[in-house]
C-alpha cells in the first residue's frame, strides 16, 4: 500500500511529506503510547466529505483521556480542521485519513507524568481494504488462537497504538493459515471482534452482534445500527459463541477501512450458501449511498471539505 502524499499536517502546519518526521528517540515509538484514529473522505456531488469527522475526533480525545493524557496541544475544532486541510492540500476526492497524538518529549521510565504531546495527520488514496473482489465475493476467516486484550490488561475502549500488537499477531496468524481475517474471542471464549472490525451475524432474518463491553464500539457499527433500524430488521446485542458463527445464515464485518465485508467461510466451514447474503448486500448498497451523500437523512454524518 502506497501511503505517500504531497503534504502532511504536522505539528501545527502543513509540511511536505518527507519533512513529517519524528526522531528515533521518541517514546511513543518505543512503547506504543500514542492514540490514533482512522477516517475516510468520500467523493460526493458537493465535493469531498469526511465521514463522521467530529465523532472520530471526539473519540481521539477520549482515547488520550483513557491513556491518562490531559495536556494535549490542540482542541476539537483544530483537529477537525486539520483533517479537512490535509485532504484539500493533497487534492484528494477520496482518502483514508490517519490522525495521531504522540509524545514529542519525555516518557522515559514508562511515565507519562512530564510528557509533552504533539499531533500529526496524513491522508492518502486507499481504495478497498481487501479489494473489490472481497467486497463482492466475501472473505475467509479463522478464529484466532490469540484472545482479544482483556479490559484489565489493556484498556480497550481507546484506540491506543500499543493495543494493536494484539491485532497484528492475530492477523499474521490468519494470513499464514491462508485466510484474510481473524476473529478474536474474549478471555471467556465469547466472540468479540476482528482485528480492526466489528462483527454481525444474520440468523432467520434477525441480526445479532456482540455486546458492547467486549469490543471497541465502532462508528461504522453505530451507523449500520441506524441503517438496520431504517430497514426494520430485528437487531440484538448478545453474547455470541463460535458455533453461532458456523450456524449463521450470513456473517459480515464493518469498519472504517473495510466498510462492509461479507464472510463466506470461517475455520474451513462454509457460512450459509458460501456467498454474500441478501442482508449484507442491502446494507452495502445503503452504506454506499450514505457515504457518497445520496441519503439526505444522513448528511449530518458528512463534513464537506
N, C-alpha and C positions, 0 to 999 in steps of 0.2 A: 504494500500500500504506500503510495506516494503522499506524504503529508506536507510537502513543501508548498509554500505560497509566497507572495511578494512581501507581505508585511505581517508583523505580529504586534499586538497591543501589549507592550512590555514595560512594566513598572511605571505606568503613568503616561505613556505616549506610544505612538506607532513608530516602529523601527523596522528596517529591512530584516527579512527572515534570518539571515546569517548573523545578525547582531543580537538576536534574542537569546542570549546565553546566560548560564548560571555557573558559578565556579564549582570545581570538583569538591571542594571542602564546604559543601552545603549539607546541612544535617537532614533536611527533608529527603534529599537524595540518598543519604546513608541509612536513614531509619524509617522512611515511608511516612513521615509526619507532615504530609500535605493533604489538602482536600480539593476535590475537583468536581466538575460536572461535565455532562455530555449533552449537547443540544443540536438540533438541526434547523436549518433555514430551508424554506421551500419556495419555489417559483410559483407566483400567483398572477392573476390578471392585473393586480395592483402593484406588482413588483415583489421582490424577495420578502418573505415574512418568517420570523423566528417563532417556532412552536413553543408556547408556554414559557416565554422568556422570564417573566417575573417569578413564576413558581420555581423554576430551576435556580435562579439567583438567590431566592429566599432559602432554598434547600442548601445551597453552597454555604451561606452564612450559618445555617443550622448545623451543618457538618463541622464547621470550625468551633461552634459552641460546644458540641459534643466532645470534640477533641480537647477542649479546655482553653481555647484561644479567644481572648476578648480584646485584643489591641490591633484589630485589622485596620489598614490604612484607607480603605475605600468603602463608601456607603452603597446602598442598594441601587440608587439611581446611576451612580458611576459604573457599577458592574453591568447594568443593563445597557448603558450607552456604549461601553467598551465592546460588547458583543456586536452591536449594530455597526460600530465604526470599523471593526476588523473585517466584517463581511463586505461592507461598502468599499473599503480600501483595496480589497482584493478582487473587486468587481465580480463577485460570486452571485449567481442567481439561486443556486442551491449549495448548501455547505453543511459540513459537520463542524461544530464549534466546541473547543475544549478550553474552558477557563480553569485556573488553578491558583490557590493560595499556597505559599510555601515559606519556610523560614529563610529570610535573607541573611540574618545574623543570629548567632547563638544556637543553642540546642544541644551543645555537647554535654556529656554526662547524663544523657537521656532526660534532660529537664527542659520544659517549655517556659520556665519562670521568667527568664530575661531575654526571650527571643524577640526579634524584630521581623515583621512579616511583610511580604510583598505579593504581587499578583501579576499574572500574565494570561493572555487569552489568544489562541490561534484559531484559524478557520481554514478549511481546505475542502476540496471536492471529494466526496466519498459517496459512492452510489449504494448498492445494496450490500448489507453486511456479509451475507453468504452468497450473494449473486442472484440474478433474476431467476435462474433455474430453481434455486431453493425456494424462492417465493411462490413459484408456480407449481412445483412438484413436491415440495416438502423436504425435510432433512431427517437424518437418522441421529439417534442419541443413545447414550448409555447412562445408567445410574452410577454415579461416581463412587469410588471407594473412599473418597475424601468427604467427610461431613462438612456442611456449611459451618462457618465460625459460630461458636456458641456465644450468646449475647453477653455472657460474663467473661468471655475470653477476649473478645474484640467487639466494641460497640458497633452494632450492625445497622443502625438507622442513619449513620453518616457515611458519605462517600469519601472515606479516608483511604489515602493511597495504599498504605501497607496492607489493608484488608484484602486487597485484590490478589495478593500472592495465593491465597486460598483458591480463588477462581482460576488463576493461571495453572496451578497444579492439576485441578480437575479438568480443565480444557485440554492440557497437554496429554493427559491420560486418555481422554476420549479420542483425540486425534491419533494417538498411537494405536488405538483399537480400530481405527478405520471409519469412525463416525465424526460428525461435525460438532456435536454439542454434548455437554454433560448436564445431568440432572442431579442436584445436590439434596441430600437428606439432612435433617437436623440431627442433633445428638441423640434423639429418641427414635430415630428411624422414620420420621414423617417427611413427606415431600415438602421441600422449601421453595427452591427456585433454581434457575440455571446459573451459568457463570456470570451473566450480566442481564438476565431477562426474567420476567415473571411468567408463570405458567398457568394455563387454564386447561380444563378438560370438558368435553361435552358428552353427556350420557342421557339417552332417551329424551332429548330436547331440552335438557337442563344444563346450565354451565356451572362449573364448580372451580374454585381456586383456593390455594392455601390461605390460612388465617394470617392476619397482619403481623402478629408477633414473631412469626418465623422468617419474615422477609424484609427486604427494602421495598417499601411501598412505592412503586414506580409511578411517574406522572403519566406515562403511556398507559399503564394499567388503569389509572384513575379515569383517563379519557375513554378507554374501552368500556369501563363500567357504564359511562353515560350512553355510549352507543348501544350497549346491550339493553339498557333501560328503554331507549327510544324504540327498539325493536320488540319490546315486550317479551323478552326471553327470560325465563326464571334464572336467577343467579344466586349462588350461595358461597360464602366463605366458610371453609370447613377443613378439618384435619383430613389429609389425603395420604394414603399409603401407596407403595409402588404397584400393588396389584390394581388399585384404581386406575393407574396409568395404562396397564396392559389391557384392561377390560373396557377402556373408554371407546366411544364411537369416534371421537376426534380429540387430538391434543394440539394445542398451539401455544406459542410463546410470544411475548411482546416486550418491546423496549425501544428506547430512542434510536439506537444504532440499527437494530434489525427490524424495527417496526412490528409487523405481524407475520410470523412464520409458522406454517403447519409442521408438525412432527408426524412422520408416517411410520416410523419404526423405533422401538425402544428395547434395548437389550436383545436385539435379534427377533423381537416379537412384532408382528405387523399390527398397526393400530387401525381399527376399522377395516376398510377395504384397501388400505395401503395408499390411498390418495387423499389430497386435501379435501376436507369435508365442506358441506354447504354453509355451516355456521361460520367457519373460518373465512371462507370465500366472501361471504356477505360483509363481515367485519372489515376485511381487507379493502373491499370496494368503498365502504363508508369512510374508512380512515383516510384513504387516498383523496377522497373528495374534501374531507375536513382539512387536511394539512395543506391542500392547494387552494384553500379559500373558497370552495364551491358549496359549503354549507354555512349560510349566513348566521344560523343559530350559534355557530361556534367561532365566529370572528373574534370573540373575546379571548380565544386561545392563541391568537396570532398577533405578533408585533411586527408591523411593517418597517423595513429598514429605510 
